Amino acid sequence: MKPVAASSRIDAATRLECRICWYVYDPAEGDAVEQIPPGTAFADLPDHWRCPQCDAAREMFLPLAKD
Ligand SMILES: [Zn+2]
């Protein structure tokens, strides 16, 4: 896996990795900390969503290439 350049390439199944702490947001799992239900695409996260581990802003996340 390696990050891809264009953030516009993310789709409903794209996982994104935090540049600060390497937390990975997986749409299939959602985010229990922020009560994001499984199946929520990164693009559909609320604007206030931040990294549950280090509190980084959404802009700090980079998409991971598909396996
Ligand atoms: Zn983080």
N, CA, C, O and the ligand as a Tripos MOL2 file, in Angstrom:
@<TRIPOS>MOLECULE
protein
  269   267    68     0     0
PROTEIN
NO_CHARGES

@<TRIPOS>ATOM
      1 N           0.8380   -1.1940    0.0000 N.3       1 MET1
      2 CA          0.0000    0.0000    0.0000 C.3       1 MET1
      3 C           0.8750    1.2470    0.0000 C.2       1 MET1
      4 O           1.8530    1.3270    0.7430 O.2       1 MET1
      5 N           0.5260    2.2010   -0.8200 N.am      2 LYS2
      6 CA          1.1840    3.4950   -0.7100 C.3       2 LYS2
      7 C           0.1850    4.5910   -1.0170 C.2       2 LYS2
      8 O          -0.7670    4.3740   -1.7670 O.2       2 LYS2
      9 N           0.3920    5.7610   -0.4470 N.am      3 PRO3
     10 CA         -0.5640    6.8540   -0.6720 C.3       3 PRO3
     11 C          -0.6290    7.2460   -2.1340 C.2       3 PRO3
     12 O           0.3840    7.1920   -2.8310 O.2       3 PRO3
     13 N          -1.7740    7.6320   -2.6050 N.am      4 VAL4
     14 CA         -1.9240    8.1660   -3.9540 C.3       4 VAL4
     15 C          -2.0320    9.6860   -3.8660 C.2       4 VAL4
     16 O          -2.4520   10.2300   -2.8440 O.2       4 VAL4
     17 N          -1.6620   10.3410   -4.9130 N.am      5 ALA5
     18 CA         -1.5110   11.7870   -4.8550 C.3       5 ALA5
     19 C          -2.8320   12.5430   -4.7680 C.2       5 ALA5
     20 O          -3.0020   13.4010   -3.9020 O.2       5 ALA5
     21 N          -3.7490   12.2320   -5.6440 N.am      6 ALA6
     22 CA         -4.9470   13.0710   -5.7560 C.3       6 ALA6
     23 C          -6.0160   12.6630   -4.7540 C.2       6 ALA6
     24 O          -6.5480   11.5550   -4.8160 O.2       6 ALA6
     25 N          -6.3240   13.5610   -3.8370 N.am      7 SER7
     26 CA         -7.3580   13.2500   -2.8630 C.3       7 SER7
     27 C          -8.7270   13.1660   -3.5140 C.2       7 SER7
     28 O          -9.6620   12.6210   -2.9280 O.2       7 SER7
     29 N          -8.8520   13.6990   -4.7190 N.am      8 SER8
     30 CA        -10.1340   13.6310   -5.4190 C.3       8 SER8
     31 C         -10.4360   12.2190   -5.8960 C.2       8 SER8
     32 O         -11.5390   11.9390   -6.3660 O.2       8 SER8
     33 N          -9.4610   11.3340   -5.7760 N.am      9 ARG9
     34 CA         -9.6830    9.9750   -6.2420 C.3       9 ARG9
     35 C         -10.3790    9.0930   -5.2200 C.2       9 ARG9
     36 O         -10.6810    7.9340   -5.5020 O.2       9 ARG9
     37 N         -10.6300    9.6210   -4.0600 N.am     10 ILE10
     38 CA        -11.2240    8.7680   -3.0500 C.3      10 ILE10
     39 C         -12.6680    8.4400   -3.4070 C.2      10 ILE10
     40 O         -13.3920    9.2840   -3.9350 O.2      10 ILE10
     41 N         -13.0740    7.2310   -3.1230 N.am     11 ASP11
     42 CA        -14.4560    6.8370   -3.3430 C.3      11 ASP11
     43 C         -14.9980    6.2410   -2.0470 C.2      11 ASP11
     44 O         -14.3610    6.3270   -0.9980 O.2      11 ASP11
     45 N         -16.1690    5.6420   -2.1330 N.am     12 ALA12
     46 CA        -16.8660    5.2050   -0.9150 C.3      12 ALA12
     47 C         -16.0940    4.1490   -0.1330 C.2      12 ALA12
     48 O         -16.3130    3.9880    1.0670 O.2      12 ALA12
     49 N         -15.1910    3.4280   -0.7990 N.am     13 ALA13
     50 CA        -14.4770    2.3490   -0.1230 C.3      13 ALA13
     51 C         -13.0330    2.7090    0.2030 C.2      13 ALA13
     52 O         -12.3110    1.8970    0.7820 O.2      13 ALA13
     53 N         -12.6090    3.9010   -0.1570 N.am     14 THR14
     54 CA        -11.2160    4.2910    0.0430 C.3      14 THR14
     55 C         -10.8990    4.4780    1.5260 C.2      14 THR14
     56 O         -11.6360    5.1460    2.2500 O.2      14 THR14
     57 N          -9.8000    3.8810    1.9640 N.am     15 ARG15
     58 CA         -9.3060    4.1010    3.3270 C.3      15 ARG15
     59 C          -8.2990    5.2410    3.2990 C.2      15 ARG15
     60 O          -7.5620    5.4120    2.3280 O.2      15 ARG15
     61 N          -8.2780    6.0160    4.3720 N.am     16 LEU16
     62 CA         -7.3330    7.1250    4.4400 C.3      16 LEU16
     63 C          -6.5160    7.0350    5.7190 C.2      16 LEU16
     64 O          -7.0040    6.6110    6.7670 O.2      16 LEU16
     65 N          -5.2670    7.4430    5.6010 N.am     17 GLU17
     66 CA         -4.3320    7.3250    6.7060 C.3      17 GLU17
     67 C          -3.9380    8.6990    7.2300 C.2      17 GLU17
     68 O          -3.6700    9.6160    6.4540 O.2      17 GLU17
     69 N          -3.9060    8.8330    8.5460 N.am     18 CYS18
     70 CA         -3.4950   10.0830    9.1810 C.3      18 CYS18
     71 C          -1.9900   10.2550    9.0290 C.2      18 CYS18
     72 O          -1.2080    9.3550    9.3330 O.2      18 CYS18
     73 N          -1.6060   11.4350    8.5500 N.am     19 ARG19
     74 CA         -0.1760   11.7040    8.3570 C.3      19 ARG19
     75 C           0.5590   11.8420    9.6740 C.2      19 ARG19
     76 O           1.7790   11.6870    9.7180 O.2      19 ARG19
     77 N          -0.1560   12.1280   10.7450 N.am     20 ILE20
     78 CA          0.4820   12.3840   12.0270 C.3      20 ILE20
     79 C           0.7290   11.0850   12.8010 C.2      20 ILE20
     80 O           1.8450   10.8250   13.2530 O.2      20 ILE20
     81 N          -0.3250   10.2740   12.9480 N.am     21 CYS21
     82 CA         -0.2040    9.1160   13.8430 C.3      21 CYS21
     83 C          -0.4380    7.7910   13.1240 C.2      21 CYS21
     84 O          -0.3680    6.7310   13.7450 O.2      21 CYS21
     85 N          -0.7110    7.8400   11.8410 N.am     22 TRP22
     86 CA         -0.8920    6.6490   11.0160 C.3      22 TRP22
     87 C          -2.1940    5.9000   11.3070 C.2      22 TRP22
     88 O          -2.3580    4.7510   10.8980 O.2      22 TRP22
     89 N          -3.1050    6.5480   12.0050 N.am     23 TYR23
     90 CA         -4.4440    5.9600   12.1570 C.3      23 TYR23
     91 C          -5.0570    5.8410   10.7690 C.2      23 TYR23
     92 O          -4.9360    6.7530    9.9510 O.2      23 TYR23
     93 N          -5.7170    4.7110   10.5050 N.am     24 VAL24
     94 CA         -6.3760    4.5020    9.2150 C.3      24 VAL24
     95 C          -7.8880    4.5320    9.3990 C.2      24 VAL24
     96 O          -8.4450    3.7720   10.1910 O.2      24 VAL24
     97 N          -8.5430    5.4210    8.6560 N.am     25 TYR25
     98 CA        -10.0010    5.4170    8.6400 C.3      25 TYR25
     99 C         -10.4730    4.4510    7.5720 C.2      25 TYR25
    100 O         -10.1660    4.6160    6.3920 O.2      25 TYR25
    101 N         -11.2320    3.4270    7.9990 N.am     26 ASP26
    102 CA        -11.7500    2.4240    7.0770 C.3      26 ASP26
    103 C         -13.2630    2.6020    6.9920 C.2      26 ASP26
    104 O         -13.9630    2.4190    7.9880 O.2      26 ASP26
    105 N         -13.7810    2.9620    5.7960 N.am     27 PRO27
    106 CA        -15.2330    3.1740    5.6590 C.3      27 PRO27
    107 C         -16.0480    1.9520    6.0530 C.2      27 PRO27
    108 O         -17.1900    2.0900    6.4910 O.2      27 PRO27
    109 N         -15.4860    0.7670    5.9060 N.am     28 ALA28
    110 CA        -16.2090   -0.4520    6.2590 C.3      28 ALA28
    111 C         -16.4260   -0.5600    7.7690 C.2      28 ALA28
    112 O         -17.3330   -1.2590    8.2220 O.2      28 ALA28
    113 N         -15.5960    0.1290    8.5370 N.am     29 GLU29
    114 CA        -15.6950    0.0520    9.9970 C.3      29 GLU29
    115 C         -16.2770    1.3040   10.6360 C.2      29 GLU29
    116 O         -16.7990    1.2440   11.7490 O.2      29 GLU29
    117 N         -16.1940    2.4330    9.9500 N.am     30 GLY30
    118 CA        -16.6410    3.6880   10.5450 C.3      30 GLY30
    119 C         -15.7250    4.0840   11.6830 C.2      30 GLY30
    120 O         -14.5550    3.7030   11.7050 O.2      30 GLY30
    121 N         -16.2530    4.8490   12.6320 N.am     31 ASP31
    122 CA        -15.4430    5.3440   13.7400 C.3      31 ASP31
    123 C         -16.3060    5.3610   15.0020 C.2      31 ASP31
    124 O         -17.1740    6.2170   15.1720 O.2      31 ASP31
    125 N         -16.0450    4.3990   15.8720 N.am     32 ALA32
    126 CA        -16.8430    4.2750   17.0970 C.3      32 ALA32
    127 C         -16.6830    5.4820   18.0100 C.2      32 ALA32
    128 O         -17.6080    5.8430   18.7370 O.2      32 ALA32
    129 N         -15.5060    6.1080   17.9730 N.am     33 VAL33
    130 CA        -15.2420    7.2590   18.8380 C.3      33 VAL33
    131 C         -16.2210    8.3960   18.5390 C.2      33 VAL33
    132 O         -16.7750    9.0190   19.4450 O.2      33 VAL33
    133 N         -16.4140    8.6440   17.2570 N.am     34 GLU34
    134 CA        -17.3030    9.7410   16.8410 C.3      34 GLU34
    135 C         -18.6920    9.2300   16.4690 C.2      34 GLU34
    136 O         -19.5100    9.9750   15.9290 O.2      34 GLU34
    137 N         -18.9500    7.9680   16.7570 N.am     35 GLN35
    138 CA        -20.2430    7.3580   16.4590 C.3      35 GLN35
    139 C         -20.5790    7.4540   14.9690 C.2      35 GLN35
    140 O         -21.7080    7.7500   14.5780 O.2      35 GLN35
    141 N         -19.5560    7.1940   14.1580 N.am     36 ILE36
    142 CA        -19.7570    7.1170   12.7160 C.3      36 ILE36
    143 C         -20.1020    5.6720   12.3710 C.2      36 ILE36
    144 O         -19.3050    4.7780   12.6530 O.2      36 ILE36
    145 N         -21.2480    5.4170   11.7780 N.am     37 PRO37
    146 CA        -21.6380    4.0280   11.5070 C.3      37 PRO37
    147 C         -20.7900    3.3920   10.4070 C.2      37 PRO37
    148 O         -20.3240    4.0870    9.5040 O.2      37 PRO37
    149 N         -20.5890    2.0750   10.4770 N.am     38 PRO38
    150 CA        -19.8940    1.3680    9.3960 C.3      38 PRO38
    151 C         -20.5650    1.6460    8.0550 C.2      38 PRO38
    152 O         -21.7900    1.7240    7.9660 O.2      38 PRO38
    153 N         -19.7440    1.7940    7.0080 N.am     39 GLY39
    154 CA        -20.2720    2.0790    5.6810 C.3      39 GLY39
    155 C         -20.2590    3.5570    5.3340 C.2      39 GLY39
    156 O         -20.7380    3.9500    4.2700 O.2      39 GLY39
    157 N         -19.7080    4.3880    6.2300 N.am     40 THR40
    158 CA        -19.6450    5.8240    5.9680 C.3      40 THR40
    159 C         -18.3640    6.1620    5.2000 C.2      40 THR40
    160 O         -17.2610    5.9450    5.7000 O.2      40 THR40
    161 N         -18.5160    6.6900    3.9940 N.am     41 ALA41
    162 CA        -17.3500    7.0830    3.2010 C.3      41 ALA41
    163 C         -16.6620    8.2750    3.8480 C.2      41 ALA41
    164 O         -17.2960    9.0740    4.5360 O.2      41 ALA41
    165 N         -15.3500    8.3840    3.6190 N.am     42 PHE42
    166 CA        -14.6010    9.4980    4.1960 C.3      42 PHE42
    167 C         -15.2180   10.8390    3.7900 C.2      42 PHE42
    168 O         -15.2870   11.7660    4.5970 O.2      42 PHE42
    169 N         -15.6620   10.9340    2.5450 N.am     43 ALA43
    170 CA        -16.2430   12.1830    2.0440 C.3      43 ALA43
    171 C         -17.5450   12.5270    2.7600 C.2      43 ALA43
    172 O         -17.9710   13.6810    2.7610 O.2      43 ALA43
    173 N         -18.1730   11.5270    3.3650 N.am     44 ASP44
    174 CA        -19.4510   11.7580    4.0440 C.3      44 ASP44
    175 C         -19.2910   11.9990    5.5380 C.2      44 ASP44
    176 O         -20.2810   12.1850    6.2450 O.2      44 ASP44
    177 N         -18.0630   11.9990    6.0200 N.am     45 LEU45
    178 CA        -17.8570   12.2970    7.4290 C.3      45 LEU45
    179 C         -18.2680   13.7420    7.7180 C.2      45 LEU45
    180 O         -18.1340   14.6030    6.8480 O.2      45 LEU45
    181 N         -18.7600   14.0150    8.9110 N.am     46 PRO46
    182 CA        -19.1190   15.3980    9.2410 C.3      46 PRO46
    183 C         -17.8950   16.3070    9.1850 C.2      46 PRO46
    184 O         -16.7660   15.8590    9.3820 O.2      46 PRO46
    185 N         -18.1360   17.5950    8.9120 N.am     47 ASP47
    186 CA        -17.0330   18.5380    8.7450 C.3      47 ASP47
    187 C         -16.1690   18.6490    9.9930 C.2      47 ASP47
    188 O         -14.9790   18.9540    9.9100 O.2      47 ASP47
    189 N         -16.7720   18.4010   11.1440 N.am     48 HIS48
    190 CA        -16.0150   18.5560   12.3870 C.3      48 HIS48
    191 C         -15.2100   17.3110   12.7310 C.2      48 HIS48
    192 O         -14.4840   17.2960   13.7260 O.2      48 HIS48
    193 N         -15.3340   16.2560   11.9080 N.am     49 TRP49
    194 CA        -14.6330   15.0100   12.2190 C.3      49 TRP49
    195 C         -13.1300   15.2450   12.2190 C.2      49 TRP49
    196 O         -12.5860   15.9220   11.3470 O.2      49 TRP49
    197 N         -12.4720   14.6660   13.2260 N.am     50 ARG50
    198 CA        -11.0170   14.7560   13.3210 C.3      50 ARG50
    199 C         -10.4690   13.3810   13.6540 C.2      50 ARG50
    200 O         -11.2130   12.4720   14.0220 O.2      50 ARG50
    201 N          -9.1650   13.2400   13.5200 N.am     51 CYS51
    202 CA         -8.5400   11.9590   13.8270 C.3      51 CYS51
    203 C          -8.8480   11.5720   15.2760 C.2      51 CYS51
    204 O          -8.5690   12.3470   16.1910 O.2      51 CYS51
    205 N          -9.4230   10.3780   15.4960 N.am     52 PRO52
    206 CA         -9.7580    9.9690   16.8670 C.3      52 PRO52
    207 C          -8.5370    9.6870   17.7360 C.2      52 PRO52
    208 O          -8.6540    9.6080   18.9590 O.2      52 PRO52
    209 N          -7.3880    9.5390   17.1280 N.am     53 GLN53
    210 CA         -6.1810    9.2660   17.9170 C.3      53 GLN53
    211 C          -5.3820   10.5200   18.2540 C.2      53 GLN53
    212 O          -4.8910   10.6590   19.3750 O.2      53 GLN53
    213 N          -5.2490   11.4320   17.2980 N.am     54 CYS54
    214 CA         -4.3690   12.5830   17.5370 C.3      54 CYS54
    215 C          -5.0540   13.9170   17.2920 C.2      54 CYS54
    216 O          -4.4260   14.9650   17.4420 O.2      54 CYS54
    217 N          -6.3370   13.9020   16.9160 N.am     55 ASP55
    218 CA         -7.1180   15.1220   16.7460 C.3      55 ASP55
    219 C          -6.6760   15.9480   15.5380 C.2      55 ASP55
    220 O          -6.9160   17.1550   15.4890 O.2      55 ASP55
    221 N          -6.0370   15.3060   14.5740 N.am     56 ALA56
    222 CA         -5.6580   16.0240   13.3550 C.3      56 ALA56
    223 C          -6.8990   16.2970   12.5060 C.2      56 ALA56
    224 O          -7.8770   15.5510   12.5590 O.2      56 ALA56
    225 N          -6.8480   17.3630   11.7320 N.am     57 ALA57
    226 CA         -7.9670   17.7100   10.8540 C.3      57 ALA57
    227 C          -8.0470   16.7320    9.6840 C.2      57 ALA57
    228 O          -7.0790   16.0420    9.3650 O.2      57 ALA57
    229 N          -9.1980   16.6870    9.0620 N.am     58 ARG58
    230 CA         -9.4190   15.7890    7.9130 C.3      58 ARG58
    231 C          -8.3900   16.0090    6.8150 C.2      58 ARG58
    232 O          -8.0070   15.0720    6.1150 O.2      58 ARG58
    233 N          -7.9440   17.2570    6.6670 N.am     59 GLU59
    234 CA         -6.9980   17.5810    5.5930 C.3      59 GLU59
    235 C          -5.6660   16.8620    5.7750 C.2      59 GLU59
    236 O          -4.8700   16.7750    4.8400 O.2      59 GLU59
    237 N          -5.4240   16.3460    6.9870 N.am     60 MET60
    238 CA         -4.1640   15.6640    7.2410 C.3      60 MET60
    239 C          -4.1900   14.2030    6.8200 C.2      60 MET60
    240 O          -3.1890   13.4990    6.9550 O.2      60 MET60
    241 N          -5.3090   13.7500    6.3190 N.am     61 PHE61
    242 CA         -5.4230   12.3540    5.9040 C.3      61 PHE61
    243 C          -5.0870   12.1930    4.4240 C.2      61 PHE61
    244 O          -5.4590   13.0100    3.5820 O.2      61 PHE61
    245 N          -4.3690   11.1070    4.1410 N.am     62 LEU62
    246 CA         -4.0060   10.7920    2.7710 C.3      62 LEU62
    247 C          -4.6310    9.4690    2.3690 C.2      62 LEU62
    248 O          -4.6190    8.5130    3.1450 O.2      62 LEU62
    249 N          -5.1800    9.4040    1.1570 N.am     63 PRO63
    250 CA         -5.7980    8.1480    0.7170 C.3      63 PRO63
    251 C          -4.7640    7.0520    0.5100 C.2      63 PRO63
    252 O          -3.6480    7.3050    0.0560 O.2      63 PRO63
    253 N          -5.1600    5.8210    0.8550 N.am     64 LEU64
    254 CA         -4.3060    4.6680    0.6130 C.3      64 LEU64
    255 C          -4.7140    4.0290   -0.7040 C.2      64 LEU64
    256 O          -5.8960    3.9720   -1.0450 O.2      64 LEU64
    257 N          -3.7180    3.5530   -1.4370 N.am     65 ALA65
    258 CA         -4.0050    2.8360   -2.6750 C.3      65 ALA65
    259 C          -4.7280    1.5450   -2.3250 C.2      65 ALA65
    260 O          -4.5300    0.9780   -1.2500 O.2      65 ALA65
    261 N          -5.5620    1.0920   -3.2410 N.am     66 LYS66
    262 CA         -6.2840   -0.1510   -2.9960 C.3      66 LYS66
    263 C          -5.3250   -1.3280   -3.0100 C.2      66 LYS66
    264 O          -4.3190   -1.3200   -3.7200 O.2      66 LYS66
    265 N          -5.6470   -2.3350   -2.2200 N.am     67 ASP67
    266 CA         -4.7970   -3.5200   -2.1080 C.3      67 ASP67
    267 C          -4.7560   -4.2610   -3.4360 C.2      67 ASP67
    268 O          -4.0900   -5.2900   -3.5480 O.2      67 ASP67
    269 ZN         -3.9670   10.9590   13.7440 Zn       68 ZN68
@<TRIPOS>BOND
     1     1     2 1
     2     2     3 1
     3     3     4 2
     4     3     5 am
     5     5     6 1
     6     6     7 1
     7     7     8 2
     8     7     9 am
     9     9    10 1
    10    10    11 1
    11    11    12 2
    12    11    13 am
    13    13    14 1
    14    14    15 1
    15    15    16 2
    16    15    17 am
    17    17    18 1
    18    18    19 1
    19    19    20 2
    20    19    21 am
    21    21    22 1
    22    22    23 1
    23    23    24 2
    24    23    25 am
    25    25    26 1
    26    26    27 1
    27    27    28 2
    28    27    29 am
    29    29    30 1
    30    30    31 1
    31    31    32 2
    32    31    33 am
    33    33    34 1
    34    34    35 1
    35    35    36 2
    36    35    37 am
    37    37    38 1
    38    38    39 1
    39    39    40 2
    40    39    41 am
    41    41    42 1
    42    42    43 1
    43    43    44 2
    44    43    45 am
    45    45    46 1
    46    46    47 1
    47    47    48 2
    48    47    49 am
    49    49    50 1
    50    50    51 1
    51    51    52 2
    52    51    53 am
    53    53    54 1
    54    54    55 1
    55    55    56 2
    56    55    57 am
    57    57    58 1
    58    58    59 1
    59    59    60 2
    60    59    61 am
    61    61    62 1
    62    62    63 1
    63    63    64 2
    64    63    65 am
    65    65    66 1
    66    66    67 1
    67    67    68 2
    68    67    69 am
    69    69    70 1
    70    70    71 1
    71    71    72 2
    72    71    73 am
    73    73    74 1
    74    74    75 1
    75    75    76 2
    76    75    77 am
    77    77    78 1
    78    78    79 1
    79    79    80 2
    80    79    81 am
    81    81    82 1
    82    82    83 1
    83    83    84 2
    84    83    85 am
    85    85    86 1
    86    86    87 1
    87    87    88 2
    88    87    89 am
    89    89    90 1
    90    90    91 1
    91    91    92 2
    92    91    93 am
    93    93    94 1
    94    94    95 1
    95    95    96 2
    96    95    97 am
    97    97    98 1
    98    98    99 1
    99    99   100 2
   100    99   101 am
   101   101   102 1
   102   102   103 1
   103   103   104 2
   104   103   105 am
   105   105   106 1
   106   106   107 1
   107   107   108 2
   108   107   109 am
   109   109   110 1
   110   110   111 1
   111   111   112 2
   112   111   113 am
   113   113   114 1
   114   114   115 1
   115   115   116 2
   116   115   117 am
   117   117   118 1
   118   118   119 1
   119   119   120 2
   120   119   121 am
   121   121   122 1
   122   122   123 1
   123   123   124 2
   124   123   125 am
   125   125   126 1
   126   126   127 1
   127   127   128 2
   128   127   129 am
   129   129   130 1
   130   130   131 1
   131   131   132 2
   132   131   133 am
   133   133   134 1
   134   134   135 1
   135   135   136 2
   136   135   137 am
   137   137   138 1
   138   138   139 1
   139   139   140 2
   140   139   141 am
   141   141   142 1
   142   142   143 1
   143   143   144 2
   144   143   145 am
   145   145   146 1
   146   146   147 1
   147   147   148 2
   148   147   149 am
   149   149   150 1
   150   150   151 1
   151   151   152 2
   152   151   153 am
   153   153   154 1
   154   154   155 1
   155   155   156 2
   156   155   157 am
   157   157   158 1
   158   158   159 1
   159   159   160 2
   160   159   161 am
   161   161   162 1
   162   162   163 1
   163   163   164 2
   164   163   165 am
   165   165   166 1
   166   166   167 1
   167   167   168 2
   168   167   169 am
   169   169   170 1
   170   170   171 1
   171   171   172 2
   172   171   173 am
   173   173   174 1
   174   174   175 1
   175   175   176 2
   176   175   177 am
   177   177   178 1
   178   178   179 1
   179   179   180 2
   180   179   181 am
   181   181   182 1
   182   182   183 1
   183   183   184 2
   184   183   185 am
   185   185   186 1
   186   186   187 1
   187   187   188 2
   188   187   189 am
   189   189   190 1
   190   190   191 1
   191   191   192 2
   192   191   193 am
   193   193   194 1
   194   194   195 1
   195   195   196 2
   196   195   197 am
   197   197   198 1
   198   198   199 1
   199   199   200 2
   200   199   201 am
   201   201   202 1
   202   202   203 1
   203   203   204 2
   204   203   205 am
   205   205   206 1
   206   206   207 1
   207   207   208 2
   208   207   209 am
   209   209   210 1
   210   210   211 1
   211   211   212 2
   212   211   213 am
   213   213   214 1
   214   214   215 1
   215   215   216 2
   216   215   217 am
   217   217   218 1
   218   218   219 1
   219   219   220 2
   220   219   221 am
   221   221   222 1
   222   222   223 1
   223   223   224 2
   224   223   225 am
   225   225   226 1
   226   226   227 1
   227   227   228 2
   228   227   229 am
   229   229   230 1
   230   230   231 1
   231   231   232 2
   232   231   233 am
   233   233   234 1
   234   234   235 1
   235   235   236 2
   236   235   237 am
   237   237   238 1
   238   238   239 1
   239   239   240 2
   240   239   241 am
   241   241   242 1
   242   242   243 1
   243   243   244 2
   244   243   245 am
   245   245   246 1
   246   246   247 1
   247   247   248 2
   248   247   249 am
   249   249   250 1
   250   250   251 1
   251   251   252 2
   252   251   253 am
   253   253   254 1
   254   254   255 1
   255   255   256 2
   256   255   257 am
   257   257   258 1
   258   258   259 1
   259   259   260 2
   260   259   261 am
   261   261   262 1
   262   262   263 1
   263   263   264 2
   264   263   265 am
   265   265   266 1
   266   266   267 1
   267   267   268 2
@<TRIPOS>SUBSTRUCTURE
     1 MET1         2 RESIDUE 1 A MET
     2 LYS2         6 RESIDUE 1 A LYS
     3 PRO3        10 RESIDUE 1 A PRO
     4 VAL4        14 RESIDUE 1 A VAL
     5 ALA5        18 RESIDUE 1 A ALA
     6 ALA6        22 RESIDUE 1 A ALA
     7 SER7        26 RESIDUE 1 A SER
     8 SER8        30 RESIDUE 1 A SER
     9 ARG9        34 RESIDUE 1 A ARG
    10 ILE10       38 RESIDUE 1 A ILE
    11 ASP11       42 RESIDUE 1 A ASP
    12 ALA12       46 RESIDUE 1 A ALA
    13 ALA13       50 RESIDUE 1 A ALA
    14 THR14       54 RESIDUE 1 A THR
    15 ARG15       58 RESIDUE 1 A ARG
    16 LEU16       62 RESIDUE 1 A LEU
    17 GLU17       66 RESIDUE 1 A GLU
    18 CYS18       70 RESIDUE 1 A CYS
    19 ARG19       74 RESIDUE 1 A ARG
    20 ILE20       78 RESIDUE 1 A ILE
    21 CYS21       82 RESIDUE 1 A CYS
    22 TRP22       86 RESIDUE 1 A TRP
    23 TYR23       90 RESIDUE 1 A TYR
    24 VAL24       94 RESIDUE 1 A VAL
    25 TYR25       98 RESIDUE 1 A TYR
    26 ASP26      102 RESIDUE 1 A ASP
    27 PRO27      106 RESIDUE 1 A PRO
    28 ALA28      110 RESIDUE 1 A ALA
    29 GLU29      114 RESIDUE 1 A GLU
    30 GLY30      118 RESIDUE 1 A GLY
    31 ASP31      122 RESIDUE 1 A ASP
    32 ALA32      126 RESIDUE 1 A ALA
    33 VAL33      130 RESIDUE 1 A VAL
    34 GLU34      134 RESIDUE 1 A GLU
    35 GLN35      138 RESIDUE 1 A GLN
    36 ILE36      142 RESIDUE 1 A ILE
    37 PRO37      146 RESIDUE 1 A PRO
    38 PRO38      150 RESIDUE 1 A PRO
    39 GLY39      154 RESIDUE 1 A GLY
    40 THR40      158 RESIDUE 1 A THR
    41 ALA41      162 RESIDUE 1 A ALA
    42 PHE42      166 RESIDUE 1 A PHE
    43 ALA43      170 RESIDUE 1 A ALA
    44 ASP44      174 RESIDUE 1 A ASP
    45 LEU45      178 RESIDUE 1 A LEU
    46 PRO46      182 RESIDUE 1 A PRO
    47 ASP47      186 RESIDUE 1 A ASP
    48 HIS48      190 RESIDUE 1 A HIS
    49 TRP49      194 RESIDUE 1 A TRP
    50 ARG50      198 RESIDUE 1 A ARG
    51 CYS51      202 RESIDUE 1 A CYS
    52 PRO52      206 RESIDUE 1 A PRO
    53 GLN53      210 RESIDUE 1 A GLN
    54 CYS54      214 RESIDUE 1 A CYS
    55 ASP55      218 RESIDUE 1 A ASP
    56 ALA56      222 RESIDUE 1 A ALA
    57 ALA57      226 RESIDUE 1 A ALA
    58 ARG58      230 RESIDUE 1 A ARG
    59 GLU59      234 RESIDUE 1 A GLU
    60 MET60      238 RESIDUE 1 A MET
    61 PHE61      242 RESIDUE 1 A PHE
    62 LEU62      246 RESIDUE 1 A LEU
    63 PRO63      250 RESIDUE 1 A PRO
    64 LEU64      254 RESIDUE 1 A LEU
    65 ALA65      258 RESIDUE 1 A ALA
    66 LYS66      262 RESIDUE 1 A LYS
    67 ASP67      266 RESIDUE 1 A ASP
    68 ZN68       269 GROUP 0 **** ****
